[in-house]
Every structure is written in structure tokens, then in C-alpha cells.
Amino acid sequence: MGSSAEYVFVGCYTGDKGGEGDGITLLRRDPATGDLTRLGLAARTSSPSFLAQHPALPVLYAVNELDQGTITAFSVAPDCSLSPLATRPTGGSDPCHLAVTGDGRHLVVANYGSGSVAVFPLDAEGVPAERSDLLQLSGSGPNTERQATPHAHQVVPDPNGPEVLISDLGSDRVWRARLDPISGRLGLGDPAVEAKPGTGPRHMARGARGTLLLAGELTGDVTWYRPAGGPTLEQAGSVAASRLPGPVYPSELAIRTDGRFVYVANRGPDTVSAFSWDGETAELIAEVPTGGVWPRHMILLGDHLYVANQRSHNVTVFRIDPDTGIPGVQGEPTGEPSPTCLLRWNPPMIRP
């Protein structure tokens, strides 16, 4: 794989969840122009709605967002072809997010439907063994339709330690758990965030100096929290994710590597909002249409932002002005059935 191209894997919904995809597909990215070229289906698997990469091995992990949830691990060849390694049940329903711990020894998975977090030990080749734990969350929120029970939406391991943050849309909390690296069990501690009732915590992003940014799916805002001396972070600010009328349903947050700008994908108005960010305050500088419908996920790569529009079956490309931070649409969207997740495949991360 030469330096003249990069690759992006795309997760999707397949027919079992009402989607039109067939599994994990592959895009080639030109790092000079940011343009995408669709290379086709990389692996046929059921509703791989979120993807993750092992930090040191050529292994890709996908949730299979099904009523009886599973995860599937794939080895990734130099040409980015995928070979399945193992499929394991998550012990819950509708797994929607997963991540590998910083030491590469465990895979953690958020079961959205059943409100639990599964843990899988990984062997020296990155293959998941049988589940070592299933942590059941508890709690509810005031939105009786969406918050009657817990709904784990994202798992974010500390890259340098045993802590795992778990956003729970159902209980309006971000839980703080500790993963025992020997037993592979999760111990639940005090919440990292107790959000305003009805927030519906969805996805998080870590800022500088311990700041945590949180997208509220139900309130349509972005709130940030900072350390206050105890286990629970204190709220330091909040901003509406969109200025347009109607439901917002923010889905994903992304922070520029220089920390100066924050981007939010909004599924209600089908926009991306760009905020200037100084670690203390966020100011809306632009809100641009995504060129599609229901922007489920997005990633920042260099000076480009890529948005997966689930319901219009396309991926759109924006070039971000490096000075102003404002995204401008670039080229035509790439057709992609029911896309829900984008993952840059990053061979330089992987040891030979």
C-alpha cells in the first residue's frame, strides 16, 4: 500500500435493519485532493453500523446491530481485503459502538437496545475470545419514549489507562467504569457526567485539559464539562447544535487536531455546524447543508471532512478552510448504500 492513497472503510445498515447495504465497503482517498473513489464491497456482514481498528494490528472490528447483537473481527490484508476471524455474541441487543482499549488487549461494545456494555479479551493476533463481562447499566430519563431504560450509545476507553467512559442516552449520564486488565471485568464507578434531564447523551469527544464535549441527541445541543476535583465533571458551557427550527438529533462530534474548531453533524436539519473553540467557549461560525439526508457519522482527515448520509445513501466531502475552519462542499457525493460509519484505515499505526 503506497503513500499515494489512503483508504476508508464504510459501515452500513443491511436489510435486517431496513437498510440497503450489503456489508463493509471500501473507499480510496486521494490525500492530495481529498477525493473519494468507491472500490466496492470488502466483506458481507449484517448491519456493521460501527467500525473500529486495533491500535497495533491489522484487525478491523464491526458491530452487527441486530436484535441478538454480535461483533465480527476481520484481518485486513495489505490491499485492504477483509477475512473474517471470529464472530461473538454481545449478550445484548442492537450494539451500536465499539472500541479497543489502548493496550490492545480488550474490545468494549455498547449494546444500545439493552443498555449494557460487553467486554471481549483479545489474543496476541487481535482475535476476540468469549465475552469476559457484561455490565448492565440502570436508570431512566424524563423522555418516556426514548429514556424508559438505559441505552449505552458510545464507549470511550482512556488511551493511557483502565478507565472507560460510557454515554447512556437513557439515564442522562456518562458513566465512568474501570476495566481490570487481568479479569476483563468492568467495575462501575461514579458518573463522569450527570447531564440535564432529557439530554440523551449520544457521542463524546475529549478536549484539552480533561474537557469532555457531549452531544445531546434529545436536547439538540453540545455541552462541555471539565474536572472539578471529584469524580464527576462540572458543566462549563453549552451551545445549540443548530440554529434551524425543528428537531436537531445531533449524531457526531469532531475536533480539529489543532483544537481550534468543533464540528457537529445534525440529522434533523441535515447540516454540519462549525464552531470556533478555545477550550472555554464555542461560537457558531457556519452551518452548512450536508448534501444528503440524515448525517449519521463523520470523520476529519487533514483539511477534509467526510459525512455519511444514511438516508440519502451517499458520502459527501467538504474541504475545511485551515484559517477560518469553515467547511465548503467539494465535488459530487459518492454513492454508498445506507452508510452509518466511516473509518480511516491507518496502516502507519500498525507495527510490521
Summary of the structure (lengths in Angstrom):
residues: 352
radius of gyration: 18.8
end to end distance: 12.9
largest distance: 52.3
contacts: 1308
relative contact order: 0.13
helix: 3%
strand: 51%
